[in-house]
Amino acid sequence: MAKVEVKEVGELRGFSTFKKVPNRGALLSEIKQNTILVFHGKEGQEMLVEIFTPDPNGDKVLPAITAASTKFTGSAEKVDNAYATLLFWALKEGKTLGTPTREIYIKVDTKQSPPEVEVEVQAPLQ
Protein backbone atom coordinates (compact mmCIF):
# COMPACT_ATOMS: atom_id res chain seq x y z
CA MET A 1 0.00 0.00 0.00
CA ALA A 2 1.17 3.54 -0.76
CA LYS A 3 2.58 5.65 2.05
CA VAL A 4 0.37 8.25 3.74
CA GLU A 5 1.84 11.13 5.71
CA VAL A 6 0.32 13.93 7.73
CA LYS A 7 1.77 17.26 6.71
CA GLU A 8 1.33 20.96 7.26
CA VAL A 9 0.65 22.63 3.92
CA GLY A 10 1.24 26.38 3.88
CA GLU A 11 -0.97 28.86 2.11
CA LEU A 12 -0.31 29.29 -1.58
CA ARG A 13 -1.02 32.25 -3.85
CA GLY A 14 -2.04 31.85 -7.49
CA PHE A 15 -4.77 32.17 -10.07
CA SER A 16 -7.84 29.99 -10.33
CA THR A 17 -10.81 29.23 -12.51
CA PHE A 18 -13.83 27.10 -11.65
CA LYS A 19 -15.37 24.44 -13.87
CA LYS A 20 -18.36 22.16 -13.57
CA VAL A 21 -17.58 18.81 -15.15
CA PRO A 22 -19.43 15.48 -15.34
CA ASN A 23 -16.37 13.42 -14.36
CA ARG A 24 -12.59 13.45 -13.87
CA GLY A 25 -12.00 12.51 -17.52
CA ALA A 26 -13.34 15.92 -18.56
CA LEU A 27 -10.35 17.50 -16.78
CA LEU A 28 -7.59 15.69 -18.69
CA SER A 29 -6.92 18.69 -20.94
CA GLU A 30 -6.45 20.91 -17.84
CA ILE A 31 -3.78 18.74 -16.22
CA LYS A 32 -0.34 20.29 -16.50
CA GLN A 33 2.77 20.21 -14.32
CA ASN A 34 2.28 22.27 -11.11
CA THR A 35 -1.50 22.55 -11.61
CA ILE A 36 -3.56 21.99 -8.48
CA LEU A 37 -7.10 20.67 -8.85
CA VAL A 38 -9.28 21.52 -5.85
CA PHE A 39 -12.49 19.50 -5.61
CA HIS A 40 -15.34 21.49 -4.03
CA GLY A 41 -18.04 18.81 -4.20
CA LYS A 42 -20.98 18.40 -6.55
CA GLU A 43 -23.73 20.56 -7.96
CA GLY A 44 -26.39 18.22 -9.23
CA GLN A 45 -24.65 15.61 -11.36
CA GLU A 46 -21.52 17.72 -11.94
CA MET A 47 -18.31 18.11 -9.96
CA LEU A 48 -17.27 21.66 -9.04
CA VAL A 49 -13.50 21.88 -9.58
CA GLU A 50 -11.13 24.77 -9.06
CA ILE A 51 -8.15 24.74 -11.40
CA PHE A 52 -5.41 26.54 -9.48
CA THR A 53 -2.11 27.72 -10.97
CA PRO A 54 0.48 28.77 -8.37
CA ASP A 55 1.86 32.27 -8.97
CA PRO A 56 3.22 34.70 -6.34
CA ASN A 57 1.32 37.53 -8.09
CA GLY A 58 -1.99 35.65 -8.07
CA ASP A 59 -5.25 37.06 -6.78
CA LYS A 60 -6.36 33.87 -4.95
CA VAL A 61 -4.92 32.22 -1.83
CA LEU A 62 -5.35 28.56 -1.02
CA PRO A 63 -5.45 28.43 2.78
CA ALA A 64 -2.97 26.51 4.91
CA ILE A 65 -4.18 23.05 5.97
CA THR A 66 -3.14 19.99 7.91
CA ALA A 67 -3.57 17.20 5.39
CA ALA A 68 -3.29 13.47 4.94
CA SER A 69 -1.19 13.13 1.81
CA THR A 70 -0.23 10.33 -0.56
CA LYS A 71 1.46 10.18 -3.95
CA PHE A 72 0.24 8.32 -7.02
CA THR A 73 2.15 7.56 -10.21
CA GLY A 74 0.37 6.11 -13.23
CA SER A 75 -2.50 6.75 -15.61
CA ALA A 76 -4.39 9.99 -14.99
CA GLU A 77 -7.58 7.93 -15.18
CA LYS A 78 -6.58 5.98 -12.05
CA VAL A 79 -5.85 8.84 -9.64
CA ASP A 80 -8.89 7.70 -7.64
CA ASN A 81 -6.66 4.89 -6.32
CA ALA A 82 -4.92 7.52 -4.18
CA TYR A 83 -8.25 8.42 -2.58
CA ALA A 84 -8.80 4.77 -1.69
CA THR A 85 -5.36 4.75 -0.02
CA LEU A 86 -6.30 7.83 2.03
CA LEU A 87 -9.67 6.38 3.03
CA PHE A 88 -8.20 3.04 4.18
CA TRP A 89 -5.52 4.90 6.13
CA ALA A 90 -8.11 7.17 7.80
CA LEU A 91 -10.23 4.19 8.84
CA LYS A 92 -7.20 2.38 10.27
CA GLU A 93 -5.95 5.48 12.12
CA GLY A 94 -9.36 6.68 13.33
CA LYS A 95 -9.02 9.97 11.43
CA THR A 96 -11.67 11.97 9.60
CA LEU A 97 -10.90 13.37 6.15
CA GLY A 98 -12.41 16.68 5.11
CA THR A 99 -12.89 18.72 1.99
CA PRO A 100 -11.98 20.27 -0.34
CA THR A 101 -9.40 17.75 -1.51
CA ARG A 102 -6.42 18.80 -3.62
CA GLU A 103 -4.48 17.09 -6.38
CA ILE A 104 -1.04 18.60 -7.01
CA TYR A 105 0.35 17.49 -10.37
CA ILE A 106 4.12 17.03 -10.05
CA LYS A 107 4.80 15.43 -13.45
CA VAL A 108 2.56 15.08 -16.48
CA ASP A 109 3.45 13.06 -19.58
CA THR A 110 0.95 13.95 -22.30
CA LYS A 111 2.69 11.70 -24.86
CA GLN A 112 0.61 8.90 -23.36
CA SER A 113 -3.12 8.65 -23.83
CA PRO A 114 -4.45 9.05 -21.20
CA PRO A 115 -1.59 11.08 -19.70
CA GLU A 116 0.77 9.44 -17.20
CA VAL A 117 1.07 11.51 -14.04
CA GLU A 118 2.78 11.84 -10.71
CA VAL A 119 0.33 13.50 -8.37
CA GLU A 120 0.11 14.22 -4.66
CA VAL A 121 -3.42 13.91 -3.30
CA GLN A 122 -4.18 15.85 -0.11
CA ALA A 123 -7.27 15.63 2.07
CA PRO A 124 -7.66 18.02 5.01
CA LEU A 125 -7.84 16.37 8.42
CA GLN A 126 -10.77 17.40 10.58
N, C-alpha and C positions, 0 to 999 in steps of 0.2 A: 504494500500500500504506500502511496505517496506520503511524503512528510508534510505535517501541518505545524506551523509555528504561530505563536501569538506575537504580534508586533505592534509597536506604536507607529502610526503613519502620520506624518506631519501634514499641515495644510499645504495645498498646492494651487497656484494661480495659473489660469489659462483661459482659453476660449471654449465655448460649448454651443452645441445646437441640439435640439430635441427632435426625435423622430418617433412616430408610432409605426410599428412594424408587426406583421402577423407572426413572425418567428425569427429565430437567430439567423437562419439562412439569408434573410433579407438584409442582413448587416455585413455580409462578406465583402462588399465593395468599399465599406467604410473602414475596414481593418487595415491599419498601417502601423509601422513601428512607432512606439511611444504613445499611441492612441489609448485612451482609457474609456471603456464603455461602462456607464453607470446605469444600472437597471432600477427604475423607479416603480416597478409594479405593472399592473395591467389597467387598461381602460377598455371595457368591453372585452372583445376578443383579441385586442392588440396590446403588445408590450410597449411601454413608454421608456425609451432609452435616450440617455444623454450621451452625446459623442463629445468627449472632452480632449482638447489638445493642449498639453502643458506649454505655457509661455509666460515668462516673468512679467510681461506687459499686458497680460490678459485682464478681462473685466469680470471674471468669475473666479471664486475661490472654492475649491473642494475642502470641506472642513477636516481637521485632524480627527482620527479615529483610532481606537484599539480594535485590531482586526485579527481574526483567524485567517491565515494565509496559506495557500498551497500553489505549487507550480504544475503546469501541464505542458507537455510537448507532444505534438501530433497534429492530426487533421483538425482544422478549425470547426468542423462539424461535430467534433467529439469533446468540445470544451466542457460540456455538461458533466463529464466524468469527474472533473475537479470539484464540482458542487457535491457530487456523491461522496467524495473523499471528505469534504468539510462536514457534511451531515453525519456521516458515520463517526467521525472524530468527536463532534459535539455531543452525540448520544453517549459515547464511551466516557467522555470527560464530564458529563453533566452540565454542559454549557448551552447557552441559548444564542443562536445566530440572529442578527437583525438585518435590516435593509437601510439604504440601498446597497446592493453588492456592486463590486467594481471588478473589471477585468483590465489588467494592464498588459498591453501587448509589447513584449520585449523584442521578439524577432518575428518577422512575417516573410514567408517565402511564397510569393504569388506565382512562381513558375509552376507550382503544383495546382491541380484543380480537384477538390477545394484547396485553398492555401494551407500550408503547413505552418504552425505557429508555436511559439513559446510564450506562454501567458501566465501571469500571476493572478489568481482569483482571490479576492479579499471579501470577507463578510464581517461586518461590525459585530462585536460581542456586546450583548446587552447585560 
